[in-house]
Amino acid sequence: MSWKWLKRLLPLLFILAATGIMSGRPIAAAEPGDALQQSETEPGLPDRNPLFKDNVQLLAALAPGSPALSEGVFWKVYAFQEDNSKNTEPALLYSGTEPTPTLKLKPGRYVAEVSYGLASNAQEFEVKFAEPVAPVIPVNGASLRVHAVAAAGGEKLDGMFFTLRRGNSEGETEELVRSSLPEAIFNIPPGEYTLTAHHGLASVERAISVKTGDDRDIEVQMDMGQVTLSAHAVEGGDALEGATFFIYDVGETGQNREIIRSQLVMPSFSLPAGQYRIAATLGLARTEAELTVTAGQNLQQPLILNGGQLKLASMLNDLPLDRNVLYRIYGLSQKRDDTNQGEVLRSTIAAPTLFLPSGRYRVESQYGWHNARQTREIEIKPGNIETINFVHQASNVQLRLVSKPGGRPLSPVKWTLKYNGSGTVLISQDAEPELILQDGSYHAIAQHGSKTYTQVFTAKSNNDQIVEIIVK
């Protein structure tokens, strides 16, 4: 038969083979319109080639014989390298964080490297044709779960900070890892370690010895208490804003050493059990108290300042002043003899709110830097809010020595200005001194060269003026 005819018969032969003619099996006749039915004895499709299946499952364990790890594992799989003298990196075939990854690998030798926290190990395994393998790789490490309590039997503490170091206190230590979780988990190789737990100012250090396969819970007793401070004008009053709190460590010699301070409204401190001195200040008021802290204690400690607020403001006629204002506050004798105990506070804020211990005070508002002053006396009572509004009667005045009205100021000039012919308000060598003066009569004296010139003028409230002295 020629090749031409064979090519024409090939499609027919394939059809006959598919319908069973070539196998010798009879074909049931079908009535017209009936669908062909597949024989129930027809064999199914063969399984897919085992070379295309996932044939490797990797498992990790803390130690040989330990249960498989279910999280926190990191894998790398390399092709095995017979000769390491080539100084070439082995081919990385897989890396990932699946706890039990399944892989499809050709027959051959491989190296699985597994890490679990700081613990790690590498192991060789072999894949054979059509034989699945599930190597278990031990990380040869230990797992520690660490939490802290304030005292024995207490609840787990939030806000912890743990540090793990390699080595113990007898030699040098190397910091390995930190954690700020309430329950810290450390997966580490076997060895000697130092664990430090911090909570506020409380700190505890423990030596830990770890063996391969250890799976332990560690509870650290901090032997500390929690103290919340607040400042009040009077007992039972609301907590004051703006106070500064101090905590002092009472030393063996009785010397107090400041260990922490805070400006929060109600700060909370974690303190090791022991003796302390606490203080609160606000403005000029200050109070102190002794404090004993016991393990597991949660203490609310109010501090009573026994003072009140003083609100100050200054005005020029009906307009509030927002600059060039200086307040001075003087303490007065409690015997009401008006004995001045000296300046206790000054402020350049235009409208300050001050906190003062209870008592009597003289308050002065100075507008400008010369003689525009107003004073008031006031008594501060615990928990009260007092207000003083100063009203100034003053004006802006500029002095000039000129050769003719409106002329350029002459210099150099030494100026002396007296109020009502007596008290000296100003001595200056400025060519054109500018002043804020309270209402009244003034005597201006200008020395220019060997001559002296004088002039009397009146300053009127809210009436700015230029005073010219004409040289004749």
PyMOL commands that set and color helices and strands:
alter all, ss='L'
color gray80, all
select helices_A, chain A and resi 3-18+50-52+84-86
alter helices_A, ss='H'
color red, helices_A
select strands_A, chain A and resi 56-57+59-61+73-79+92-96+102-103+108-116+119-127+136-138+142-149+161-166+174-179+184-188+191-199+202-210+215-221+224-232+244-250+256-262+268-272+274-282+285-293+298-304+307-316+319-320+325-332+340-347+353-357+359-367+372-380+385-392+394-402+414-419+423-428+434-438+440-448+451-459+465-470
alter strands_A, ss='S'
color yellow, strands_A
deselect
rebuild
show_as cartoon
